[in-house]
């Protein structure tokens, strides 16, 4: 499967466990290295992404999306996997989050309270048709698609990247899902130990 095809698969599914193993493997390979430097997100956009992913998957008794570096995962996807048009639409959708916050609350997204930020994410989530997904023959945005549809398309991509980025990260795999990345030793023909009877 090619990376471009994977982006289309991600936009069509909403639950990680149903992904084929090769898709999960590709997503794990998209995890950023330790000293990753952002290439597509500006520092302000990155701060918005961090705030948004942390509202979607907050830290509880396990680390949240910020600790799993989901913002960097999103940057990798935008830089290495997305087409220039997909990247441009995504970044325009991200910038629109600030515009929505300013329109509704008179301040940028990062300056809003947690309740205000959550209200914006809820409105974005409500604009997504999670059951049907994006239309297979979606027209070009320049042809006049309704703006709410574009917001829904952005947030669908954002939320799915957040979920997939988190659950394919080391934190998501080991601490949230409790999976061993490298399974323990296999002791095949070990002699059985006789049980003691009381």
C-alpha positions, 0 to 999 in steps of 0.5 A: 500500500502506498502512503497516498492510498493510506491517507484515503483509507484513514479518511474512510475509517474511524476505528483503529482496531479494524485497520489491516496489519500493514496499515498499522505498520505503516502508521507506526513507521510514521512516528517521528524520531526523537529529535524531530523538527517540525517541517509543515506546521508553524510554531503557532499552528503546532501550539493549536494542534497540541491544544486540540489533540490534548482535548481529544485524548487528554492525560488520565491515568495514562499519558495523553496525545501531547505526551505521545507527540501526536502533533509531530506525527501529524506534521510527518503525515502532512510533510511526507505523506500528503499531497501539496493540495491536501496539506494546504487544505488541512492547514487552512482548516487549522487556521480556520479554528483560530478564526472561529474562536475569534468570531465566537469569543473575540480571541484566538483559540489558544487564548480561550478557556478550556470550555471555549476550546471544547465548544469549538471542537464539539461544533467541528465534530458535529459538522462531520458525517461520521457514518457515511464519511467523505463523498467518494467523488468530492468536488474540488473546494475551489468549485464552491463546496459549502464551508461547513463541509470543508470544516467537517472534512478538516476535522475528520482528518484531524481527529483520525490522525490524532487517534491513529497517531496516538494508538500507534505511538509507543505510549499508545501501544504500551501504556494505553493498549498494554501491548508488548512491542517486543514480546517476552522470551518464548520457552518452548519445551521447558519441563513442567514443574510438578504441583505440590499437593497440600 
